Amino acid sequence: SQTETKIPLGNKFVVQEILVSNKKIVNKSFADIQLFASYDATATRIRRSGIDIISKANTKIKLGDKITIACPETNIKQVPIKTWKPWNPVAI
């Protein structure tokens, strides 16, 4: 069945892939860190060891995961998934 609910995205909404580097959240779930309740953020996908995983509230976060996050632009830096330093992958 189709839903009629519309999600207002506006121009201040971002989708960003974030590399997990915050050791404090490793082995915690998205529910544990209250991703949606605290940051109005949704994890849409996890890339772990080259495999895409569907994110669920009880999915445990691992160091090195690449998590696609959708949230208001003003909240993205507050999401505790990463220790916020620039990440620039180097092509080898």
C-alpha positions as CSV (number, residue, x, y, z in Angstrom):
1,S,0.0,0.0,0.0
2,Q,1.1,3.5,-0.7
3,T,1.4,6.3,1.9
4,E,0.3,9.9,1.4
5,T,2.7,11.1,4.0
6,K,5.2,13.6,2.6
7,I,8.6,14.2,4.2
8,P,9.6,17.9,4.1
9,L,13.2,18.0,3.0
10,G,13.8,21.7,2.4
11,N,17.2,23.0,1.3
12,K,18.9,22.6,4.7
13,F,18.6,18.8,4.7
14,V,21.8,16.8,4.0
15,V,22.7,13.2,3.2
16,Q,26.3,12.4,4.0
17,E,28.4,9.3,4.2
18,I,30.4,9.3,7.4
19,L,33.3,7.0,8.4
20,V,32.9,5.6,11.9
21,S,36.0,6.8,13.9
22,N,34.4,7.5,17.4
23,K,35.5,4.5,19.6
24,K,32.9,5.5,22.2
25,I,30.0,4.3,20.0
26,V,31.6,1.1,18.7
27,N,29.4,-2.0,19.4
28,K,26.4,0.3,20.3
29,S,23.3,0.3,18.3
30,F,21.6,3.3,16.6
31,A,18.9,3.0,19.3
32,D,21.6,3.2,22.0
33,I,23.0,6.5,20.6
34,Q,19.5,7.8,20.0
35,L,20.3,8.8,16.5
36,F,16.8,9.9,15.5
37,A,15.5,11.1,18.9
38,S,18.6,13.3,19.7
39,Y,19.7,14.4,16.3
40,D,16.7,14.0,14.0
41,A,19.0,11.8,11.9
42,T,18.4,8.6,10.1
43,A,21.0,6.0,9.1
44,T,19.9,4.9,5.6
45,R,22.7,2.5,4.9
46,I,25.9,0.9,6.3
47,R,28.8,-0.1,4.2
48,R,31.0,-2.7,6.1
49,S,33.9,-4.4,4.5
50,G,32.6,-3.7,1.1
51,I,29.1,-5.0,1.8
52,D,26.0,-2.9,2.1
53,I,23.9,-3.5,5.2
54,I,20.4,-2.2,5.9
55,S,20.5,-0.2,9.0
56,K,18.0,-1.0,11.8
57,A,17.6,0.4,15.3
58,N,19.3,-2.6,16.8
59,T,22.2,-2.7,14.3
60,K,25.6,-2.6,16.1
61,I,28.0,0.0,14.9
62,K,31.6,-1.1,14.1
63,L,34.8,0.9,13.7
64,G,35.4,1.6,10.0
65,D,31.8,1.4,9.0
66,K,30.7,3.9,6.4
67,I,27.2,5.1,7.5
68,T,25.0,7.1,5.2
69,I,23.2,9.7,7.4
70,A,20.3,11.9,6.4
71,C,19.5,14.8,8.8
72,P,19.1,18.6,9.0
73,E,22.4,20.3,8.1
74,T,22.5,22.0,11.5
75,N,22.7,18.6,13.2
76,I,25.2,16.8,11.1
77,K,28.3,17.8,13.1
78,Q,26.6,16.8,16.4
79,V,26.0,13.2,15.2
80,P,28.4,11.2,17.4
81,I,29.5,8.7,14.8
82,K,32.7,10.4,13.9
83,T,35.4,12.3,15.7
84,W,35.1,15.3,13.4
85,K,38.3,15.6,11.6
86,P,38.7,15.7,7.9
87,W,38.7,12.3,6.2
88,N,40.3,12.3,2.8
89,P,40.7,8.9,1.2
90,V,43.8,8.4,-0.8
91,A,43.6,6.6,-4.1
92,I,46.3,3.9,-4.4
